[in-house]
Amino acid sequence: MISLKMGSLIDFKARHVVSATAICSVAVMFTVCAARSQSPEEFFHGKQLTLYIGGGAGGAIDLYARLLARHIAKYLPGNPVILPRNLPAAGGVQAYMALANTAPRDGSAFATSARGPLTDPLYSDKAAAYDVRKFVWIGSMNDDSSVCYTRGESKIRTLADAQQHETTMASTGILAESSKFPIALNATIGTRFKVITGYSGTSNTLLAVERGETEGRCTTVGSINATQPGAIEKGTINILVQVGLHKRAELADIPLALDLAMTEQDKAFLRLLVAPLAIASAFALPESVPADRVGVWRKAFAATLNDAQYREEAAKIRFEVTERSGPQVEEIVRTIYATPQPVIQRARAIFDPPR
């Protein structure tokens, strides 16, 4: 007959729980290490990859993301399958949150989003649920510029009209560029835009304008070309103002907001606002993805952007391809986040005023 005192019994159980935990930890570590020790060819072979898209179905972000997804798989080893997943909530923030917090960090998930979420953490003193500086950037497909416009039948036809009369503008959410740009222009060049939020995805903001629910919206030239082919050339919309670092050649007669800002402080704020347009349609992996898999992704990305079929499809939707490599995107992100504090404080005062 074996007799154990209570203390001995507890000690006995504890030792076995610790041993079991240690065994499980070793097993998990072995599995993780085994997965990471795979060659890229072994890892990508027959793999299902997830692409988080921070934009609604049918919008420009979605069109560009799926354009890449249709072509990049053939440049990845092992014939993987890419499964696009739209996460348009909060102006695309949800896609970056998924990449940072729930996506596997093995190279099987990547993301793209609207530009707003790239700088959202700068505009608030609240802790963000992601840090774009920790992402591993694959590259960017496009260098874009933005405009604010009204539908052709609107009585608001020029910037002067928008400075004299309240003009409703459709937006997906308060954090989206479609909200930030008109709010910024109100604060810097005296427009009287009234942002109407709550539309799900870019395609629904477009419908809101077409139906007359709002007078117009602010969006990129690339988005207009993709979703409203010929609208700029035919003059079926009234472009009020350009929001970018430089005027576009085809819009030489349309004023540039940066030229109209009255103070150096406002000019610096507008430069910060439009900086993400230089890396429009950027794609990222989560942090800690093995370096050899990052290399495979970046090589495949570059090959895709120079693929003849990809270029042909891009031309059909008038998507202007301007390639930037992963390291170039990372450098631009670092520069944005190195913006002097007075400029950031000015932005916060505009986008998140005291209540």
C-alpha positions as CSV (number, residue, x, y, z in Angstrom):
1,M,0.0,0.0,0.0
2,I,1.4,3.4,-1.1
3,S,0.7,6.4,1.1
4,L,1.1,10.0,-0.2
5,K,0.7,13.1,1.9
6,M,-1.4,15.9,0.4
7,G,1.7,18.0,-0.1
8,S,3.5,15.2,-1.8
9,L,0.5,14.5,-4.0
10,I,0.3,18.2,-5.1
11,D,4.0,18.2,-5.8
12,F,3.7,14.9,-7.7
13,K,0.9,16.4,-9.9
14,A,2.7,19.7,-10.4
15,R,5.8,17.9,-11.6
16,H,3.8,16.0,-14.1
17,V,1.9,19.1,-15.3
18,V,5.2,20.9,-15.8
19,S,6.6,17.9,-17.6
20,A,3.5,17.7,-19.9
21,T,3.7,21.4,-20.6
22,A,7.3,21.2,-21.4
23,I,6.7,18.2,-23.8
24,C,3.8,20.2,-25.5
25,S,6.1,23.3,-25.8
26,V,8.8,21.2,-27.3
27,A,6.3,19.7,-29.7
28,V,4.9,23.1,-30.7
29,M,8.5,24.5,-31.2
30,F,9.4,21.5,-33.3
31,T,6.3,22.0,-35.5
32,V,7.0,25.7,-35.9
33,C,10.7,25.1,-36.6
34,A,9.9,22.3,-39.0
35,A,7.6,24.6,-40.9
36,R,10.1,27.4,-41.0
37,S,12.9,25.0,-42.2
38,Q,10.9,24.2,-45.3
39,S,12.3,25.6,-48.6
40,P,10.1,28.2,-50.3
41,E,9.3,25.6,-52.9
42,E,8.1,23.2,-50.3
43,F,6.2,25.9,-48.3
44,F,4.3,27.4,-51.3
45,H,3.5,24.0,-53.0
46,G,-0.3,23.7,-53.3
47,K,-0.7,26.3,-50.5
48,Q,-3.8,28.4,-50.1
49,L,-2.7,32.0,-49.6
50,T,-5.0,34.7,-48.2
51,L,-5.1,38.3,-49.5
52,Y,-6.8,40.7,-47.2
53,I,-8.3,43.6,-49.2
54,G,-9.0,46.8,-47.3
55,G,-11.8,47.9,-49.6
56,G,-15.2,46.9,-50.7
57,A,-16.0,44.6,-53.6
58,G,-16.0,46.4,-57.0
59,G,-14.1,49.4,-55.8
60,A,-10.7,50.5,-57.1
61,I,-8.8,48.9,-54.2
62,D,-10.5,45.6,-54.9
63,L,-10.0,45.8,-58.6
64,Y,-6.3,46.4,-58.3
65,A,-5.8,43.8,-55.6
66,R,-7.5,41.1,-57.7
67,L,-5.6,42.2,-60.7
68,L,-2.4,41.3,-58.9
69,A,-3.8,38.1,-57.4
70,R,-4.7,36.8,-60.9
71,H,-1.1,37.1,-62.1
72,I,1.3,36.8,-59.2
73,A,0.5,33.2,-58.3
74,K,2.3,31.9,-61.4
75,Y,5.5,33.6,-60.2
76,L,5.3,31.9,-56.8
77,P,6.8,28.3,-56.6
78,G,4.5,25.3,-56.2
79,N,1.3,26.7,-57.9
80,P,-0.4,28.1,-54.8
81,V,-3.9,29.5,-54.8
82,I,-4.7,33.0,-53.7
83,L,-8.0,33.6,-51.9
84,P,-9.0,37.3,-51.8
85,R,-11.0,38.4,-48.7
86,N,-12.6,41.8,-48.6
87,L,-12.3,43.6,-45.2
88,P,-13.6,47.1,-46.0
89,A,-14.6,48.2,-42.5
90,A,-13.3,51.5,-41.1
91,G,-11.9,52.7,-44.4
92,G,-9.7,49.6,-44.8
93,V,-8.3,49.5,-41.2
94,Q,-9.7,46.0,-40.7
95,A,-7.3,44.6,-43.3
96,Y,-4.2,45.9,-41.5
97,M,-5.6,44.8,-38.1
98,A,-6.0,41.3,-39.5
99,L,-2.5,41.3,-40.9
100,A,-1.0,42.5,-37.6
101,N,-3.0,40.5,-35.1
102,T,-4.5,37.3,-36.6
103,A,-2.7,36.5,-39.9
104,P,-0.1,33.7,-39.8
105,R,3.5,35.0,-40.0
106,D,4.7,32.4,-42.3
107,G,4.2,34.1,-45.7
108,S,0.8,32.6,-46.4
109,A,-1.1,35.9,-45.8
110,F,-0.6,39.4,-47.3
111,A,-2.7,42.6,-47.5
112,T,-3.4,45.8,-49.3
113,S,-5.7,48.6,-48.3
114,A,-6.8,52.1,-49.0
115,R,-4.1,54.7,-48.1
116,G,-6.0,56.1,-45.1
117,P,-5.0,53.3,-42.6
118,L,-1.3,53.9,-43.5
119,T,-1.3,57.2,-41.6
120,D,-4.4,56.9,-39.3
121,P,-2.2,56.1,-36.2
122,L,-0.4,59.5,-36.7
123,Y,-3.7,61.4,-36.5
124,S,-4.8,60.1,-33.1
125,D,-3.1,60.0,-29.6
126,K,-4.9,56.6,-29.0
127,A,-2.9,53.4,-29.3
128,A,-3.3,51.8,-32.7
129,A,-4.0,48.1,-33.1
130,Y,-1.3,47.8,-35.8
131,D,2.0,49.4,-36.7
132,V,2.7,49.7,-40.4
133,R,6.4,50.2,-39.7
134,K,6.6,46.6,-38.6
135,F,5.0,45.2,-41.7
136,V,7.3,43.6,-44.4
137,W,6.4,45.5,-47.5
138,I,6.3,43.5,-50.8
139,G,6.0,46.6,-53.1
140,S,3.7,49.1,-54.5
141,M,2.0,49.1,-57.9
142,N,1.0,52.7,-58.4
143,D,1.8,56.4,-57.7
144,D,-1.6,58.1,-57.7
145,S,-3.1,61.6,-57.1
146,S,-6.5,62.6,-55.8
147,V,-9.2,65.0,-56.7
148,C,-12.5,66.2,-55.4
149,Y,-15.4,66.3,-57.9
150,T,-19.1,66.7,-58.2
151,R,-21.5,65.0,-60.6
152,G,-22.0,66.7,-64.0
153,E,-25.5,68.0,-63.2
154,S,-24.4,69.7,-59.9
155,K,-24.6,73.4,-59.5
156,I,-21.2,73.2,-57.7
157,R,-19.0,73.2,-60.7
158,T,-15.8,74.9,-59.6
159,L,-13.6,75.3,-56.5
160,A,-15.0,78.8,-56.0
161,D,-18.5,77.3,-55.9
162,A,-17.4,74.8,-53.2
163,Q,-15.9,77.7,-51.2
164,Q,-19.1,79.7,-51.3
165,H,-21.7,76.9,-50.9
166,E,-22.1,73.9,-48.7
167,T,-21.3,70.8,-50.8
168,T,-22.1,67.3,-49.6
169,M,-19.4,64.6,-50.2
170,A,-19.9,60.9,-49.9
171,S,-17.5,58.8,-47.8
172,T,-17.2,55.3,-46.4
173,G,-16.2,56.4,-42.9
174,I,-14.6,59.2,-40.9
175,L,-11.1,57.6,-41.1
176,A,-11.2,57.2,-44.9
177,E,-9.4,59.5,-47.4
178,S,-12.8,60.3,-48.8
179,S,-13.5,62.1,-45.4
180,K,-10.0,63.3,-44.6
181,F,-9.4,65.2,-47.9
182,P,-12.6,67.3,-47.8
183,I,-12.1,68.0,-44.0
184,A,-8.5,69.0,-44.7
185,L,-9.5,71.3,-47.5
186,N,-12.1,73.0,-45.3
187,A,-9.4,73.7,-42.8
188,T,-6.7,74.9,-45.3
189,I,-8.3,76.5,-48.4
190,G,-11.8,77.4,-47.1
191,T,-14.0,74.9,-48.9
192,R,-17.4,74.2,-47.3
193,F,-17.6,70.4,-47.8
194,K,-20.0,68.5,-45.7
195,V,-19.0,64.8,-45.4
196,I,-21.7,62.2,-45.4
197,T,-20.3,59.0,-44.0
198,G,-21.6,55.4,-43.8
199,Y,-21.4,54.2,-47.3
200,S,-20.1,50.7,-47.6
201,G,-17.2,50.6,-50.1
202,T,-16.1,52.9,-52.9
203,S,-18.7,51.6,-55.3
204,N,-21.5,52.8,-52.9
205,T,-20.0,56.3,-52.6
206,L,-20.0,56.4,-56.4
207,L,-23.7,55.3,-56.4
208,A,-24.5,58.0,-53.8
209,V,-23.2,60.7,-56.2
210,E,-24.9,59.3,-59.3
211,R,-28.2,59.0,-57.4
212,G,-28.0,62.6,-56.2
213,E,-27.7,61.6,-52.5
214,T,-24.6,63.8,-52.3
215,E,-23.1,66.3,-54.7
216,G,-19.7,64.6,-55.1
217,R,-16.8,62.8,-53.4
218,C,-13.0,62.9,-53.1
219,T,-11.1,60.0,-54.6
220,T,-8.0,59.1,-56.6
221,V,-7.7,59.7,-60.4
222,G,-6.9,55.9,-60.6
223,S,-10.2,55.1,-58.9
224,I,-12.2,57.4,-61.4
225,N,-10.4,55.8,-64.4
226,A,-11.2,52.3,-63.1
227,T,-14.8,52.8,-62.1
228,Q,-15.9,55.7,-64.4
229,P,-13.9,55.2,-67.6
230,G,-13.7,58.3,-69.7
231,A,-15.4,60.6,-67.1
232,I,-12.4,63.0,-66.9
233,E,-11.8,63.3,-70.7
234,K,-15.5,63.6,-71.5
235,G,-16.2,66.1,-68.8
236,T,-19.1,64.2,-67.3
237,I,-17.9,65.2,-63.8
238,N,-16.8,68.5,-62.5
239,I,-13.3,68.3,-61.0
240,L,-13.0,71.0,-58.4
241,V,-9.5,70.7,-57.0
242,Q,-6.5,68.4,-57.1
243,V,-5.1,67.0,-53.9
244,G,-1.5,65.9,-54.4
245,L,2.1,67.1,-54.5
246,H,2.0,68.1,-58.2
247,K,-0.6,68.9,-60.9
248,R,-1.4,66.2,-63.4
249,A,-0.7,67.2,-67.0
250,E,-4.2,66.4,-68.1
251,L,-5.7,68.5,-65.3
252,A,-3.5,71.5,-65.8
253,D,-6.4,74.0,-65.5
254,I,-7.6,72.5,-62.2
255,P,-6.2,74.2,-59.1
256,L,-3.8,72.3,-56.8
257,A,-4.7,72.6,-53.1
258,L,-1.1,72.8,-52.1
259,D,-0.7,75.9,-54.2
260,L,-3.6,77.6,-52.4
261,A,-2.7,76.9,-48.8
262,M,-2.0,80.2,-47.1
263,T,0.6,79.2,-44.4
264,E,3.7,77.0,-44.4
265,Q,2.1,75.0,-41.6
266,D,-0.9,74.2,-43.8
267,K,1.4,73.3,-46.7
268,A,3.4,70.9,-44.5
269,F,0.1,69.4,-43.3
270,L,-1.1,68.9,-46.9
271,R,2.2,67.3,-47.8
272,L,1.8,64.8,-45.0
273,L,-1.8,64.1,-46.1
274,V,-0.9,63.2,-49.6
275,A,2.4,61.4,-48.9
276,P,0.7,57.9,-49.0
277,L,-0.4,58.5,-52.6
278,A,3.2,57.8,-53.6
279,I,2.7,54.2,-52.6
280,A,-0.8,53.7,-53.6
281,S,-1.7,50.0,-54.1
282,A,1.0,48.8,-51.7
283,F,1.1,45.2,-50.5
284,A,2.5,43.9,-47.2
285,L,3.3,40.8,-45.2
286,P,3.1,40.6,-41.4
287,E,6.2,41.0,-39.4
288,S,8.6,38.1,-38.8
289,V,8.0,36.3,-42.1
290,P,11.1,34.2,-42.9
291,A,13.5,36.2,-45.1
292,D,13.7,33.6,-47.9
293,R,9.9,33.8,-48.3
294,V,9.9,37.6,-48.3
295,G,12.5,37.4,-51.1
296,V,10.2,35.1,-53.1
297,W,7.3,37.4,-52.7
298,R,9.3,40.5,-53.8
299,K,10.7,38.7,-56.8
300,A,7.3,37.5,-57.8
301,F,5.8,41.0,-57.3
302,A,8.4,42.6,-59.6
303,A,7.9,39.9,-62.2
304,T,4.2,40.4,-62.2
305,L,4.4,44.1,-62.7
306,N,6.5,43.4,-65.8
307,D,4.3,40.6,-67.1
308,A,2.7,41.4,-70.5
309,Q,-0.7,40.0,-69.6
310,Y,-0.8,41.9,-66.4
311,R,0.2,45.1,-68.2
312,E,-2.5,44.5,-70.8
313,E,-5.2,44.1,-68.2
314,A,-4.0,47.1,-66.3
315,A,-4.2,49.2,-69.5
316,K,-7.8,48.1,-70.0
317,I,-8.8,49.6,-66.7
318,R,-6.5,52.5,-67.2
319,F,-4.4,51.6,-64.2
320,E,-1.1,53.5,-64.3
321,V,1.6,51.1,-63.2
322,T,4.5,52.7,-61.3
323,E,6.5,50.1,-59.5
324,R,8.2,50.6,-56.1
325,S,10.1,47.8,-54.5
326,G,9.5,46.6,-50.9
327,P,12.5,48.5,-49.5
328,Q,11.4,51.7,-51.3
329,V,8.0,51.4,-49.7
330,E,9.5,50.8,-46.3
331,E,11.7,54.0,-46.7
332,I,8.6,56.1,-47.6
333,V,6.7,54.7,-44.6
334,R,9.7,55.6,-42.3
335,T,9.8,59.1,-43.8
336,I,6.1,59.6,-43.2
337,Y,6.4,58.5,-39.6
338,A,9.4,60.8,-39.1
339,T,7.2,63.9,-39.7
340,P,7.9,66.7,-37.2
341,Q,5.5,66.7,-34.2
342,P,4.1,70.3,-34.9
343,V,2.9,69.0,-38.3
344,I,1.3,65.9,-36.7
345,Q,-0.3,68.0,-33.9
346,R,-1.8,70.3,-36.6
347,A,-3.2,67.2,-38.3
348,R,-4.6,65.9,-35.1
349,A,-6.3,69.2,-34.3
350,I,-8.0,69.0,-37.7
351,F,-9.0,65.4,-37.8
352,D,-9.7,64.8,-34.1
353,P,-10.7,68.2,-32.6
354,P,-11.5,68.6,-28.9
355,R,-15.1,68.1,-28.1
